[in-house]
Amino acid sequence: MKNRFANFINLTKLTTIFKNVADIQTSDMLNLPIPKDETKIISSERTDFVASLMDNFAECAMGIRRS
């Protein structure tokens, strides 16, 4: 038989114990380089396949909203 916690009685004490034994490092403490984000928007012509696919998605969304 396996035993497991149903709930924690003193979560504050558990958190304190965890902080004492865990080596917690935040990104500010490590001074890691952050990559620059470059966003490119690429547009293309709408094909019949994509149009039918999008119509199908719209129908599914409307069915979800109705239920």
MOBEL-V359774 format. One record per helix or strand of 2 or more residues. SS is the DSSP state (H for helix, E for strand). FROM is the first residue (numbers start at 1). LEN is the number of residues. Records with the same first field share a line. If there is no record, write none. Layout:
BEGIN
SS->FROM-LEN, FROM-LEN
END
This chain:
BEGIN
H->11-11, 27-4, 48-19
END
